Amino acid sequence: MQDAMEYHGEFSIGAQARVEAAKIRAARTFDTAKRGLAPMGHGSPTDVEKILRQYIMSVFATFAHEACELGCQHIWTIAQVDFAVEKFLQAWTVEAYYEKGYDTRGHRLSDMTSHTNGSILDDVKRRFRESAEWEQYQNEKLAAAESQAQRPTISGHGAAEITQRGKLLSLANMQATNLSAAVERLDVASMPSSRKAERKALSNSYFGSFPEKILVLDMCWAAKQRYREWMRWIGGRLKDGSKPDRAFRAVLTSGLRPEEYRPGSTRPKAWK
């Protein structure tokens, strides 16, 4: 079960509620469509994959619309809109797949994301981008870009102050903020959330693949990492590619029990 998705600070309570409502409606539509496959004599993995993609993209469309609204309001740059939307699609695909990625016989569907870094696989990404929801996003992003392009340029001399989220920001400071810095700030704010969703899904997949209960401490021992590093990693605070990240991923994607991954070594009782 995934933790509640974290939203950007610029997303209003109403915007967040609309995305969550879209998830509920999409889930009901998916479940109904999947139940209808078996009586019709269908239900192949391909059939279920099709409605799973629709499930993902219907929610994506709602999030993308709210992100583009922030672009139209000149709160986010177009680069920030695109970055946030791509990250949401990645995290949401991971979450949706691990919750509903089974055919009508209970077998896992083909992977949609990489087990290495959580990125969406190329073929899946291509199908997403062929959808009506993706075309809708492109149209809304274009409208936001044109709105920002028509905004008049204001001289920095005696710059006026504007109100954004209840705070006064000087126009001079806004003009001094370049695109790369804006994307970097967004990355810092959003990446822990995206990492957290992807890593939680990877953890659920590993621990759920064995009939017996696997202790987190035993998995940490096999990875040669302390429990405190696990908490930092699963919470999204450690960067991809760091030593703990590589160590935990090696165990979680191995398909081996801790004692099989690190044979001949037993975790001391007091170790954590």
C-alpha positions in Angstrom: 0.0 0.0 0.0 1.5 3.3 -1.0 1.8 6.3 1.3 -0.3 9.4 0.6 1.2 11.3 -2.3 2.9 14.5 -1.5 1.9 17.6 -3.5 3.9 20.7 -4.4 3.3 23.7 -2.0 1.8 25.7 -4.9 -1.0 23.1 -5.3 -4.1 24.4 -3.5 -6.3 22.3 -1.3 -8.9 22.3 -4.1 -6.3 21.2 -6.7 -5.2 18.3 -4.5 -8.8 17.3 -3.9 -9.5 17.2 -7.6 -6.5 14.9 -8.2 -7.5 12.6 -5.4 -11.1 12.5 -6.6 -9.9 11.6 -10.1 -8.0 8.7 -8.6 -11.2 7.4 -6.9 -13.3 7.7 -10.1 -10.6 6.1 -12.2 -10.2 3.2 -9.8 -13.9 2.5 -9.9 -13.9 2.6 -13.7 -10.9 0.3 -13.9 -12.3 -2.2 -11.5 -15.7 -2.3 -13.4 -13.9 -2.7 -16.8 -11.7 -5.5 -15.5 -14.6 -7.4 -14.0 -16.4 -7.1 -17.3 -13.5 -8.9 -19.2 -13.9 -12.3 -17.7 -17.7 -12.9 -18.5 -16.9 -11.9 -22.1 -14.3 -14.5 -22.4 -11.5 -12.0 -22.5 -9.1 -10.9 -19.8 -5.8 -11.4 -21.4 -2.8 -9.4 -20.1 -3.0 -7.2 -23.1 -6.7 -6.4 -22.4 -5.9 -5.5 -18.8 -2.8 -3.5 -19.7 -4.9 -1.3 -22.0 -7.4 -0.4 -19.2 -4.5 0.1 -16.7 -2.9 2.6 -19.1 -6.3 4.4 -19.3 -6.5 4.3 -15.5 -3.1 6.0 -15.2 -3.7 8.6 -17.9 -7.1 9.7 -16.7 -5.6 10.7 -13.4 -2.5 12.1 -15.1 -4.8 14.4 -17.1 -6.2 16.0 -14.0 -2.8 16.6 -12.4 -1.4 18.0 -15.7 -4.4 20.4 -15.9 -3.8 21.7 -12.4 -0.1 22.1 -13.2 -0.8 24.0 -16.4 -3.2 26.3 -14.4 -0.2 27.3 -12.3 1.6 28.1 -15.6 -1.3 30.2 -16.8 -1.2 32.1 -13.5 2.5 32.7 -14.0 3.3 30.9 -10.7 5.3 28.2 -12.5 7.5 28.5 -15.5 6.7 26.1 -18.4 9.9 24.2 -17.5 8.6 23.8 -14.0 5.2 22.6 -15.3 6.8 20.0 -17.5 9.2 18.8 -14.8 6.4 18.4 -12.2 4.1 16.6 -14.7 6.8 14.2 -15.8 7.7 13.4 -12.2 4.0 12.8 -11.3 3.5 10.5 -14.2 6.5 8.4 -13.1 5.5 8.2 -9.5 1.8 7.6 -10.3 2.7 4.8 -12.8 4.8 3.0 -10.1 1.9 3.3 -7.6 -0.8 2.3 -10.0 1.1 -0.7 -11.3 1.9 -2.2 -7.9 -1.7 -1.7 -6.8 -3.6 -2.9 -9.9 -1.0 -4.4 -12.3 -2.5 -7.9 -12.3 -4.4 -9.8 -15.0 -7.8 -11.5 -14.4 -6.0 -14.6 -13.2 -4.0 -12.7 -10.6 -0.7 -12.8 -12.5 1.6 -9.8 -12.7 1.4 -7.8 -15.9 4.5 -6.8 -17.8 6.7 -4.3 -16.1 5.9 -0.6 -16.8 8.9 0.9 -15.0 12.6 0.1 -14.6 13.6 -1.9 -11.5 16.9 0.0 -11.5 15.7 3.7 -11.3 11.9 3.6 -11.5 11.8 5.4 -14.9 9.0 4.5 -17.3 10.0 2.0 -19.9 10.3 3.3 -23.4 7.4 1.3 -24.9 5.1 2.3 -22.1 6.1 5.9 -22.5 5.4 5.8 -26.2 1.9 4.5 -25.6 1.3 7.1 -23.0 2.3 9.8 -25.4 -0.1 8.4 -28.1 -3.0 8.9 -25.8 -5.7 11.6 -25.9 -4.8 12.7 -22.4 -1.2 13.4 -23.4 -2.4 15.5 -26.4 -4.7 17.4 -24.0 -1.7 18.1 -21.8 0.3 19.4 -24.7 -2.5 21.7 -25.7 -2.9 23.1 -22.2 0.9 23.5 -21.8 0.9 25.5 -25.1 -1.8 27.8 -23.8 0.2 28.4 -20.7 3.3 29.1 -22.7 1.5 31.6 -25.0 0.0 33.3 -21.9 3.5 33.7 -20.4 5.0 34.9 -23.7 2.4 37.6 -24.0 3.3 39.0 -20.5 4.9 42.4 -20.9 8.5 42.8 -19.9 9.0 45.3 -17.0 12.2 47.2 -16.4 14.1 46.4 -13.3 14.5 50.1 -12.4 12.2 51.0 -9.5 10.7 47.5 -9.8 7.2 47.2 -8.5 6.3 44.4 -6.1 3.8 41.7 -6.9 1.9 39.4 -4.6 2.4 35.6 -5.0 1.0 33.2 -2.4 0.4 36.1 0.0 4.0 37.3 0.0 5.6 40.3 -1.7 8.4 39.4 -4.1 10.5 42.1 -5.7 10.4 42.1 -9.5 14.2 42.5 -9.5 14.6 39.3 -7.6 12.2 37.5 -10.0 14.1 38.7 -13.0 17.4 37.6 -11.5 16.2 34.0 -11.0 17.3 32.0 -14.0 15.6 28.9 -15.4 18.2 26.4 -14.1 17.9 27.7 -10.6 14.2 27.4 -10.7 14.3 23.8 -12.0 16.9 23.0 -9.3 14.6 24.3 -6.5 11.7 22.3 -7.9 13.9 19.3 -8.0 14.8 19.6 -4.4 11.2 20.0 -3.4 9.8 17.2 -5.6 12.4 14.5 -5.8 12.1 13.1 -2.3 8.4 12.6 -3.0 9.1 10.8 -6.3 11.9 8.8 -4.8 9.7 7.8 -1.9 6.9 6.5 -4.1 9.3 4.5 -6.3 11.3 3.1 -3.4 8.2 2.1 -1.4 6.9 0.2 -4.4 10.2 -1.5 -4.8 10.2 -2.4 -1.1 6.6 -3.7 -1.3 7.4 -5.8 -4.3 10.4 -7.4 -2.6 8.9 -8.1 0.8 5.6 -9.3 -0.8 7.4 -11.9 -3.0 8.1 -14.3 -0.2 5.4 -16.4 1.6 7.1 -15.8 5.0 7.8 -12.5 6.6 11.1 -11.0 5.9 12.5 -8.6 8.5 13.7 -5.2 7.4 16.7 -5.6 9.7 17.7 -8.8 8.0 17.5 -7.1 4.6 19.6 -4.2 6.0 22.2 -6.8 7.2 22.3 -8.4 3.8 22.8 -5.0 2.2 25.5 -4.1 4.8 23.6 -0.9 5.7 22.3 0.3 9.0 18.6 0.6 9.8 19.0 4.4 10.0 20.2 4.4 6.4 17.2 2.4 5.4 14.9 5.0 7.0 16.7 7.8 5.1 16.6 5.8 1.9 12.9 4.7 2.0 12.0 8.3 3.0 13.5 9.6 -0.2 16.3 11.6 1.5 19.2 9.7 0.0 20.1 10.4 -3.6 19.9 7.9 -6.4 23.3 6.3 -7.1 24.5 6.8 -3.5 26.2 3.9 -1.8 23.2 3.0 0.3 20.9 3.4 -2.7 23.0 0.9 -4.7 23.2 -1.5 -1.8 19.5 -1.6 -1.0 18.5 -1.9 -4.7 20.9 -4.8 -5.1 19.1 -6.8 -2.4 15.6 -5.6 -3.3 16.0 -6.6 -7.0 17.8 -9.8 -6.4 14.8 -12.0 -5.7 16.9 -13.6 -2.9 16.1 -13.9 0.8 18.6 -12.0 3.0 20.3 -15.2 4.1 20.6 -16.3 0.5 22.0 -12.9 -0.6 24.6 -12.9 2.2 25.1 -16.6 3.0 27.1 -17.7 5.9 26.4 -14.5 7.8 23.9 -14.1 10.6 22.7 -10.8 11.9 23.6 -10.2 15.6 20.6 -9.8 17.8 21.5 -6.3 19.0 22.5 -5.1 15.6 20.6 -2.3 14.0 
